């Protein structure tokens, strides 16, 4: 059978769906003949799994490199003021690009910890990519002068914690699943 496998369709409220309940698109011919069936090339769920398998720290690494390696005559882009938030005490909270990176790193760490609770092949790929991202952070902080600052160091430590927590949570989850299955 192979590639010539038949797709069984049913009309569900006027929409064509395959045997595994994925929606299919019917495209009519311009001459008014019966419609042809077009299957989506990459289902939405598979595309989302691919996007979720990429560590968020990779995006932070790329953004940090773009900001820190940019040359400006007025100094570092990390010190640019993004917002001034007045506080009830009368003081103002100053938010710089550096602060935004640190906040994004902490939030990314939370999301990556949630992603580590999955037990699938995608989580193994995610852990491997997280380890590679941490290695790039480590190499860059030692060899690239422009990223030798505390913001990049904190992001690198967050990437390290992502690797450690990812493996720890996955092993604990797998051990619990194994104990439940016995």
HELIX and SHEET records of a PDB file:
HELIX    1   1 UNK A    2  UNK A    4  5                                   3    
HELIX    2   2 UNK A   44  UNK A   52  1                                   9    
HELIX    3   3 UNK A   56  UNK A   68  1                                  13    
HELIX    4   4 UNK A   77  UNK A   79  5                                   3    
HELIX    5   5 UNK A   97  UNK A  115  1                                  19    
HELIX    6   6 UNK A  121  UNK A  143  1                                  23    
HELIX    7   7 UNK A  145  UNK A  147  5                                   3    
HELIX    8   8 UNK A  150  UNK A  181  1                                  32    
SHEET    1   A 2 UNK A  10  UNK A  12  0                                        
SHEET    2   A 2 UNK A  15  UNK A  17 -1                                        
SHEET    1   B 2 UNK A  25  UNK A  27  0                                        
SHEET    2   B 2 UNK A  36  UNK A  38 -1                                        
SHEET    1   C 2 UNK A  81  UNK A  86  0                                        
SHEET    2   C 2 UNK A  92  UNK A  96 -1                                        
END                                                                             
